[in-house]
Amino acid sequence: MSKLCPVCNSPVDDQASSCSCCGFKFLGATQQFKPISLDESFEIPANSHASATLQVVRGPQTGITIPLTQETITIGRSPQCSLFLNDMTVSREHASVSPGHGGYIITDDNSFNGVWVNNKSVVSHLLAPGDIIQIGSFCLIYQED
């Protein structure tokens, strides 16, 4: 055991494909997914005090809220991303959200499965309150106070 998991720092076997403690996957390609049906309803958690947020409403991290600031956030399967989504349907560096044009713009960073906003594949999109963003098997809702 000579390597450490980049997420939880647990020792792992050199041949392991994932961490036995936290489940982080070391090897493998991004898996394909299918867009969700927008007929499904989501329970939207209460807003934080930030002026704009992304709230995870589907996926292993359901319930977390990411406040958006003047800094660009990165989204992906890499532990170095601002929003770490550990699932094989998410590319290592999947997307980014940056301030611009009086709001926030989500950009696909050449991901395998793309970025979907309101069930449409986008390369770049100015977010509007209530937009449903799908990144792999995760769904996020963009909200403004």
C-alpha positions as CSV (number, residue, x, y, z in Angstrom):
1,M,0.0,0.0,0.0
2,S,2.0,2.9,-1.3
3,K,-0.7,5.3,-2.5
4,L,-3.2,7.5,-0.7
5,C,-6.7,8.3,-1.7
6,P,-6.8,11.9,-2.9
7,V,-10.2,12.5,-1.2
8,C,-9.9,10.9,2.3
9,N,-6.1,10.2,2.5
10,S,-6.7,6.6,3.4
11,P,-4.0,4.1,2.3
12,V,-5.1,2.0,-0.7
13,D,-3.7,-0.9,-2.6
14,D,-1.8,0.0,-5.8
15,Q,-4.1,-2.2,-7.9
16,A,-7.3,-0.9,-6.4
17,S,-9.8,0.8,-8.7
18,S,-11.5,2.6,-5.9
19,C,-11.0,3.6,-2.3
20,S,-12.4,1.1,0.2
21,C,-13.1,3.9,2.7
22,C,-14.9,6.6,0.7
23,G,-15.5,4.9,-2.7
24,F,-13.6,7.4,-4.8
25,K,-12.9,5.8,-8.2
26,F,-9.2,5.9,-9.3
27,L,-9.6,4.4,-12.8
28,G,-12.1,4.1,-15.6
29,A,-13.8,6.2,-18.1
30,T,-16.8,8.4,-17.6
31,Q,-20.0,6.4,-18.0
32,Q,-22.9,7.5,-20.2
33,F,-26.3,8.6,-18.7
34,K,-29.7,9.6,-20.0
35,P,-31.3,13.0,-19.3
36,I,-34.0,13.1,-16.6
37,S,-37.7,13.7,-17.3
38,L,-38.7,17.2,-16.2
39,D,-42.1,15.8,-15.3
40,E,-40.5,14.8,-12.0
41,S,-41.0,17.3,-9.2
42,F,-38.1,18.2,-6.8
43,E,-38.3,19.3,-3.3
44,I,-36.4,22.6,-3.2
45,P,-34.5,23.2,0.1
46,A,-34.7,26.6,1.8
47,N,-32.4,29.2,0.3
48,S,-29.1,30.2,2.0
49,H,-28.3,33.9,2.5
50,A,-26.2,34.1,-0.7
51,S,-27.5,36.1,-3.6
52,A,-27.4,33.0,-5.9
53,T,-27.0,29.3,-5.2
54,L,-26.8,25.9,-6.7
55,Q,-28.7,23.3,-4.7
56,V,-28.2,19.6,-5.3
57,V,-31.7,18.0,-5.5
58,R,-30.7,14.6,-6.9
59,G,-27.7,12.5,-6.4
60,P,-25.5,11.3,-3.5
61,Q,-25.0,14.9,-2.3
62,T,-28.7,15.8,-2.2
63,G,-29.3,18.7,0.1
64,I,-26.0,20.6,-0.2
65,T,-26.1,24.3,-1.2
66,I,-23.3,26.0,-3.1
67,P,-23.3,29.8,-2.7
68,L,-22.1,31.5,-5.9
69,T,-19.7,34.4,-5.6
70,Q,-17.5,36.4,-7.9
71,E,-15.1,33.4,-8.2
72,T,-15.5,30.8,-10.9
73,I,-16.5,27.4,-9.4
74,T,-15.4,24.2,-11.1
75,I,-17.6,21.1,-11.1
76,G,-16.4,17.6,-11.7
77,R,-15.3,14.2,-10.5
78,S,-11.8,15.5,-9.7
79,P,-11.3,16.1,-5.9
80,Q,-9.6,19.4,-6.9
81,C,-12.9,20.8,-8.3
82,S,-14.8,23.4,-6.2
83,L,-17.9,21.1,-6.4
84,F,-16.8,17.5,-6.3
85,L,-19.4,15.1,-7.7
86,N,-18.0,11.6,-7.3
87,D,-19.9,9.6,-9.9
88,M,-18.7,7.9,-13.1
89,T,-21.3,9.8,-15.1
90,V,-19.5,13.0,-14.3
91,S,-16.2,14.0,-16.1
92,R,-13.2,14.9,-14.1
93,E,-13.5,18.5,-15.1
94,H,-17.1,18.6,-16.3
95,A,-18.3,22.3,-16.1
96,S,-17.7,25.7,-14.6
97,V,-20.0,28.5,-13.3
98,S,-18.7,32.0,-13.7
99,P,-20.2,35.5,-13.0
100,G,-21.1,37.3,-16.2
101,H,-23.8,39.3,-18.0
102,G,-25.5,40.3,-14.8
103,G,-25.8,36.8,-13.5
104,Y,-24.0,33.4,-13.7
105,I,-23.0,31.4,-16.8
106,I,-22.6,27.7,-16.7
107,T,-20.1,26.3,-19.3
108,D,-19.5,22.7,-20.4
109,D,-15.8,22.1,-20.1
110,N,-15.7,19.5,-22.9
111,S,-17.4,16.8,-20.8
112,F,-18.3,13.4,-22.0
113,N,-22.0,13.6,-21.1
114,G,-22.5,17.3,-21.5
115,V,-24.3,19.9,-19.4
116,W,-28.1,19.9,-19.6
117,V,-30.2,22.9,-18.6
118,N,-34.0,22.3,-18.5
119,N,-33.5,19.1,-20.5
120,K,-31.5,20.8,-23.3
121,S,-27.8,20.2,-23.9
122,V,-25.9,23.4,-23.7
123,V,-22.3,24.5,-24.3
124,S,-22.8,27.8,-22.3
125,H,-25.9,29.1,-20.7
126,L,-26.9,32.2,-18.7
127,L,-28.7,30.8,-15.7
128,A,-32.2,32.0,-14.7
129,P,-33.9,31.3,-11.4
130,G,-35.4,27.8,-11.3
131,D,-33.2,26.4,-14.0
132,I,-32.7,22.7,-13.5
133,I,-29.1,21.6,-14.3
134,Q,-28.2,18.0,-14.9
135,I,-24.5,17.0,-14.7
136,G,-24.3,13.2,-15.0
137,S,-26.7,11.6,-12.5
138,F,-26.8,14.8,-10.4
139,C,-29.5,17.5,-10.6
140,L,-29.0,21.0,-9.3
141,I,-31.4,24.0,-9.2
142,Y,-30.2,27.5,-9.7
143,Q,-31.8,30.0,-7.4
144,E,-31.5,33.7,-6.6
145,D,-32.5,35.5,-3.4
